[in-house]
Amino acid sequence: MIEHVPSGTRAESLVVVSNRLPYNLPHAPGSRPPRRNVGGLVNALEPALAQYGGAWIGWDGNPLPSGAAVAEALARPLVFRTRSRVELHGVPLSEREVSLYYHGFSNRALWPLFHDFPGKVAFSPEEWSVYERVNRRFAEAVALRTGPGCRVWVHDFHLMLVPRLLRELGFRGPLNFFLHVPFPAPEIFRALPWRSEVLEGLLGCDGVSFHVGQYRDNFVGSARQLSGARSVGFGPEGSVMLRHRTGETAVSAVPIGIDVEDFERIARKPEVEARARRIRDCLGGCRMLFSADRLDYTKGIEERLAILERFFETNPDAVGRVVLVQVVVPSRHQVEEYRMLKREIDRKVGRINGLLGREGWMPVHYRYRALDREELVAHYRAADVLLVTPLRDGMNLVASEFAASRVDGHGALVVSEFAGIAERSPGALLVNPYDVDGCASEVRRALEMDPEEQRTRMAQLRERVRANPLRRWVERCLESGRRDSPRGSVRTDAPGLALPDGCEPVA
């Protein structure tokens, strides 16, 4: 079904801006069905935006062959509408721009730098130039579709220049930013040749939010040392007010939550409970360790396999009785470094299974694919222990999803102290993923934990997760730096297309 978008009806709307839209969109009506994207940001923001109403602006997921094709797409923009009445505005990118802005500067410079892997950083002036150009295109797309009553919420490291560019284009409404990855310490961040431009970009906001206090403090330190900003007081919930040459910005720590009720609802479904039992049955009564990660060197998958091997070396009685179910979600397969990582993980899994496996038992059950939510929750319900052991992670909501899914009150959680979720996991066993012996020991401890201690720890975890649902995270982020502004409405200068009836999201 195709329909035109009404020409602006809300007195105030929320406009979310991110690198990707929740759906891959066609460039022409009816050319192909939209497909839902997989990712934590999509899962977090789609229900929130549906609740608030408004628009989502991002790349439509289709790299175009040339700059001329981009110009043509910009001249004939389309707006899609989801069933929940959220408008989706696509920002076109060329194949070259995707290569240099996304795979290049975002993922070869910013990603390793912000995750404290300076040895993996590659700085390229050409990639930086394209990053600037793409950020400007996003800012122009936002400026075209916002009025004075709109609140704009920009997300993540791909678009850190957008706030300042949007101010330069005349937007004076409330403007917030959330960084979903860590912000590095000043001594690491200062290695970025374009550090001043990035700081100025973020300081164009009324409020900038991070997952945890350490990332907030790192940003405040960088802004003070490298841009001359001054701390002038404190706001609600520990936010720091920074005064700089263009105004004031509230900097806060607001840990992201999950849709707790939805995970609990799924976990209680009889078919999910039955699936969890079948998973356990397929393991032949073995104790189950479980991990689920996107393919990335920051997730510590290779290190986890080393921990598992050491666990079996030091606990020979566990051979034949314990298995690791490792799910790896494909990611960035266009990048050679990630293809090499995939090959190395494959090799190590094969070596461990070949060395320790026996008839009827393999130590690692390895699945290289995404799981839909019901299948994922079934694995959470089946697991004895969840291992969340990244080398560095902004938050890692797998731990929260596990706790929300354990409506039975059982299960143990092992968490890396280098994940943002560590300080939000009072009932977890915290580990250093670089300490192979220490981690192997904690895995044994988790497997041998008595039922009463399990229940106590899981109750602590579930209480913390339930106290910070997704809607609360949204409210707290949007309150950061909130100020009065003229009222207005979202502009809708382009024709609108509704997502087809019956088009179901796929993993």
C-alpha positions, 0 to 999 in steps of 0.5 A: 500500500502506498500513501502520501505522508500528511504535511506535518501535524505534531506540535513537537516531534522527535527526529532520530539520526543514525548511520543506518535506518532500521530497514534497507529501503528501495530507491523506487516504489515497489522495486523490492521489499524492505528488509529489517536490519539487525543491530543493537541500535535498531533494536533499541531505537525503533520501539522508542521512536514509535512511542514518541512519534516522528522521523528516523533519518539514516543511510538507506542501505543501498550503495549507489554506483556514482556521485551522479546517482547520489545527486539524482537520489537527492533530487527525488527523495522518498519517505517510507512509513512503518506500521507504527507510523514512523517516517523513514528518510533515506540518505543516499551514499555512493559505493566510494563513500561507503568504502571511505566513510564507513569501512574507512574512517569510521571503522579503521580509525574511530572504532579501534581508537575509541575501543583502546586499540591504537595499534589497529588505527589507520588515519587517512586524510582522504577518508576524513574528507569523505567522513566530513562530506557525508556528515554534512549531507546528513546534517542537510537532510536533517535541516530539511525535515525539521522545524523549530519544535523538533527535538533531534537525537543524533547517534554514534561515532559515524556522525559526530560532526552532524550537531555542529553542522546542523547548528551552522545550517540554522537549527536552534531546537533541542539537540542531543547526542548518544555515543554507543561505544566507549569514549577513550581517555584524553591521552588516546583521543588526542592521537586523532589528527582531527580531534578538534573538529570532532569535539566541536561537532559534539559540543554543538549539542545541548546534551551529550550522553554516554553509557557509563561515568568513565566515558563521560569523564574521558570526554569531559577531560578531552574537552577541557584539555583540547578545546578549552571547555570549562566545567561550570557545575553539575546537572541532574543525575551527575551530569557535568555542565561544560561551557565553551565558545559556542555555549553550554553542553550537559555531559551525562552517563545514561546506561542504555536499557532493554525492553525487559517486558518483551524478553520476559514475555518471550521467555515464558512462551511455552514454545520457547521453553520447549525449544530450550529443552530441545537445545539441552537434549541435543547436548546430551545432558552436558552443562552449557556455556553460551556466548553470542557476539558480533564478529569483531576483534573487540569481542574477545572471541579468540581469547574466549576460546583460549580460556575454554581450552585452559578450562579443559586443561585444568579441569579434565573431569569437565571433558565430555560434560561441558560444552560452549555454544558460541554464536557469532553474528556476521559483520563487516565481511567486506573488510579483509581484517574481519574476514581474517578474524573469521578464518582464525576463529574457524581454525581455532574452533576446529583445532579445539574440537579436533584435539578434545572432541570424542564420539558423541561430544564436541567441546565447541558448538559454533554457529556463524549466523544471527538468531532471531529473538525467540531463538536467542531467548531459548538459548538464554533459557537453556544455558547454565552460564553466559560468558560476556568477555569482550576486550572492550565494549561500550555496554553489551546488552547480551548480559541484560537480555540474559538476566531478563530472560531468566524468569526461572531465577537460575543461571550464572553470568561471567562478565568482562570488567572491560565491558560497560555492563560490568558496573551494571551487573551486581550479581555477575562474576567479573573477570579480566579476559586477558587473564586466561587462568583466572577466567578458567577458574571463574568459569569453574566457579560459575558451573559449580555455584550452588542453586541458592547463590545462583538465585541470589545473584540472578535476583540482583541482576534482574532487579537492576535490569528491570530498574532501567527499561529502555523507555527510561533510558530514552527519557533520561537521554532526552532530558539531558540539556533540555531547554525550551524552544519554539514549537513547530513541526516536521517538514515533509517535502518529499512523497511518502511510501508506507512499508508494504502490509505483511512485510515482516522483519527478518533476522 
